Amino acid sequence: MNRTVTALAAALALLVPGAALAQARVIQFRSAEDPASPPDPAVCAHAPFSSNLRIGGSLYAHRTRASDGTVIQDEDHVVGKATACAQITNLGFPAGLQQSFYLQLTLDDGIYAASGTCTIISNDVPQRGLVLAGCNLRVVGAPQGVLGGAVTSVSTFNPFRLQGFATGSYWTVQLYDAARGVEAREDSARAMVWTEGGDDVSN
């Protein structure tokens, strides 16, 4: 089994360009639906699916409390804008349902596009009709020098316009830049342990 794991690790190494080993650049912000930043219909024309929902919003930097990470200020200042495009297939929004999602972020350093899915987490917390979801997107368009990356979210959707709730997300963007090299540090030798059938195969 150890020989199989070693071979798999070698195969994965061949598939990943050396530049992708560079340390990631991480950006975090909050998006909020904003009439001053309406969705751009032209963005959804680039989505790899036919969208039936468009969302426009502004992006805000936020600060967290050092002691426990709680967000204490999430509308400090605007750092960009966004257009999101989704293909909604079930207005019941059942938990576990995946929906196609395309996102364009306009930031100070350029325009980023990401595509993937959002998975419904719940449709009744804290009130029936409010939808909580998590989005997992791959960066498919970026300024020159960006190799790619991932965009994830914890999102709240208010499709039925329930009073007292807003549509918005907390986003984490992880980017890899061609100009950034590998940092002089080593991860733990046991940070990832392969197992099969409960047996430790890391040795």
C-alpha positions as CSV (number, residue, x, y, z in Angstrom):
1,M,0.0,0.0,0.0
2,N,2.9,2.4,0.8
3,R,4.2,1.9,-2.8
4,T,0.7,2.9,-4.1
5,V,0.6,6.0,-2.0
6,T,4.1,7.0,-3.1
7,A,3.2,6.5,-6.8
8,L,0.1,8.5,-6.3
9,A,2.0,11.4,-4.7
10,A,4.5,11.3,-7.6
11,A,1.7,11.4,-10.2
12,L,0.1,14.4,-8.5
13,A,3.4,16.2,-8.4
14,L,3.7,15.8,-12.2
15,L,0.3,17.3,-12.7
16,V,1.0,20.5,-10.6
17,P,3.2,23.1,-12.2
18,G,6.1,24.2,-10.0
19,A,4.8,27.8,-9.9
20,A,1.7,26.5,-8.2
21,L,3.8,25.7,-5.1
22,A,4.0,29.5,-4.4
23,Q,2.5,30.8,-1.2
24,A,-1.1,31.8,-1.6
25,R,-2.4,35.4,-1.4
26,V,-5.7,35.5,0.6
27,I,-8.4,38.2,0.4
28,Q,-11.4,38.3,2.7
29,F,-14.4,40.6,2.4
30,R,-18.2,40.7,2.8
31,S,-20.6,41.2,-0.1
32,A,-24.0,42.8,0.4
33,E,-26.9,43.4,-2.1
34,D,-26.7,47.1,-3.0
35,P,-29.0,49.1,-5.3
36,A,-26.0,51.4,-6.0
37,S,-24.2,48.4,-7.5
38,P,-26.8,46.6,-9.7
39,P,-25.9,43.3,-11.5
40,D,-24.3,43.6,-14.9
41,P,-26.3,41.5,-17.4
42,A,-23.2,41.3,-19.7
43,V,-21.4,39.3,-16.9
44,C,-24.0,36.5,-16.9
45,A,-23.5,36.1,-20.7
46,H,-20.1,34.6,-19.9
47,A,-21.4,32.0,-17.4
48,P,-21.1,28.4,-18.6
49,F,-24.8,27.9,-18.0
50,S,-28.1,29.7,-18.5
51,S,-28.8,31.8,-15.5
52,N,-32.2,32.9,-14.2
53,L,-31.0,34.9,-11.2
54,R,-28.7,37.9,-11.1
55,I,-27.4,39.6,-7.9
56,G,-25.4,42.8,-7.7
57,G,-23.6,44.1,-4.7
58,S,-20.8,46.0,-3.1
59,L,-17.8,44.4,-1.4
60,Y,-16.7,45.6,2.1
61,A,-13.6,45.0,4.1
62,H,-14.2,43.8,7.6
63,R,-12.4,43.6,10.9
64,T,-12.4,40.8,13.5
65,R,-11.9,40.8,17.3
66,A,-8.4,39.5,18.0
67,S,-9.5,37.4,21.0
68,D,-12.0,35.1,19.2
69,G,-12.3,36.1,15.5
70,T,-15.8,37.5,15.8
71,V,-16.6,40.1,13.1
72,I,-17.0,43.5,14.8
73,Q,-17.1,45.8,11.7
74,D,-18.2,44.4,8.3
75,E,-18.9,47.7,6.5
76,D,-15.8,49.6,7.1
77,H,-15.2,50.7,3.6
78,V,-16.0,49.5,0.0
79,V,-13.3,47.6,-1.7
80,G,-15.1,46.6,-4.9
81,K,-18.3,45.4,-6.5
82,A,-19.7,42.1,-7.7
83,T,-22.2,40.5,-10.1
84,A,-23.3,37.0,-9.3
85,C,-25.3,34.8,-11.7
86,A,-27.1,31.6,-10.6
87,Q,-29.2,28.9,-12.2
88,I,-32.0,28.1,-9.7
89,T,-33.7,24.8,-10.4
90,N,-35.8,24.3,-7.3
91,L,-37.6,27.2,-5.4
92,G,-38.0,24.9,-2.4
93,F,-34.2,25.2,-1.9
94,P,-33.9,21.8,-0.2
95,A,-30.7,21.2,1.9
96,G,-28.0,19.5,-0.1
97,L,-29.1,20.9,-3.5
98,Q,-26.2,22.2,-5.6
99,Q,-26.9,25.2,-7.9
100,S,-24.6,26.5,-10.7
101,F,-23.0,29.8,-9.8
102,Y,-20.8,32.3,-11.6
103,L,-19.2,35.4,-10.0
104,Q,-17.4,38.5,-11.2
105,L,-15.4,40.5,-8.7
106,T,-14.1,44.0,-9.5
107,L,-11.3,44.8,-7.1
108,D,-8.5,47.4,-7.1
109,D,-6.0,45.2,-8.9
110,G,-8.4,44.0,-11.6
111,I,-11.4,41.8,-12.5
112,Y,-11.7,38.2,-11.3
113,A,-14.2,35.6,-12.6
114,A,-15.0,32.4,-10.7
115,S,-17.3,29.5,-11.6
116,G,-18.7,26.5,-9.7
117,T,-21.6,25.7,-7.4
118,C,-23.3,26.8,-4.3
119,T,-24.8,24.1,-2.0
120,I,-27.9,24.7,0.0
121,I,-27.2,24.2,3.8
122,S,-30.7,25.1,5.1
123,N,-33.9,26.8,4.2
124,D,-35.5,27.4,7.6
125,V,-32.8,29.0,9.8
126,P,-33.6,31.2,11.6
127,Q,-36.8,31.5,9.7
128,R,-38.4,29.4,7.0
129,G,-37.7,30.9,3.6
130,L,-34.2,32.2,4.4
131,V,-31.6,30.2,2.6
132,L,-28.1,29.5,3.9
133,A,-25.5,28.2,1.4
134,G,-21.9,27.6,0.8
135,C,-20.2,28.4,-2.5
136,N,-17.1,26.7,-4.0
137,L,-15.8,28.3,-7.1
138,R,-12.7,28.0,-9.2
139,V,-11.0,31.2,-10.5
140,V,-11.5,31.1,-14.3
141,G,-10.5,34.7,-15.1
142,A,-8.0,37.0,-13.4
143,P,-5.5,39.9,-14.0
144,Q,-2.2,39.0,-15.7
145,G,0.2,37.2,-13.5
146,V,-2.4,35.4,-11.5
147,L,-2.1,31.6,-12.0
148,G,-5.6,30.8,-10.6
149,G,-7.2,30.0,-7.3
150,A,-10.4,29.4,-5.4
151,V,-13.3,31.4,-4.0
152,T,-15.5,30.2,-1.2
153,S,-18.3,31.6,0.8
154,V,-20.8,31.4,3.6
155,S,-23.8,33.0,2.0
156,T,-27.3,34.1,3.0
157,F,-30.0,34.4,0.3
158,N,-33.3,36.0,0.9
159,P,-35.2,35.0,-2.3
160,F,-38.6,35.7,-0.8
161,R,-37.6,39.1,0.6
162,L,-38.4,38.3,4.2
163,Q,-38.4,41.4,6.3
164,G,-35.3,41.9,8.5
165,F,-32.9,39.8,6.4
166,A,-30.6,40.7,3.5
167,T,-28.7,38.8,0.8
168,G,-25.0,38.7,1.3
169,S,-21.9,36.6,1.8
170,Y,-18.6,36.4,3.6
171,W,-16.0,35.5,1.0
172,T,-12.5,34.0,1.1
173,V,-10.4,34.3,-2.1
174,Q,-7.2,32.3,-2.3
175,L,-4.9,33.3,-5.2
176,Y,-1.6,32.1,-6.6
177,D,0.6,34.6,-8.3
178,A,3.4,33.8,-10.8
179,A,5.7,36.3,-9.2
180,R,5.5,34.8,-5.7
181,G,7.9,32.1,-4.8
182,V,7.9,29.3,-2.2
183,E,8.3,30.5,1.3
184,A,11.2,29.3,3.4
185,R,9.1,27.1,5.7
186,E,8.2,23.4,6.0
187,D,4.9,21.9,6.8
188,S,4.6,19.2,9.4
189,A,5.7,15.8,8.0
190,R,2.4,14.4,9.4
191,A,0.1,17.3,8.3
192,M,-1.6,14.8,5.9
193,V,-1.8,11.1,6.7
194,W,-3.1,8.6,4.1
195,T,-5.2,5.8,5.5
196,E,-7.1,2.8,4.2
197,G,-9.4,0.7,6.2
198,G,-8.3,2.4,9.4
199,D,-4.6,1.5,8.9
200,D,-2.0,4.2,9.0
201,V,-0.1,4.1,5.7
202,S,2.0,7.2,6.2
203,N,5.2,5.2,6.8
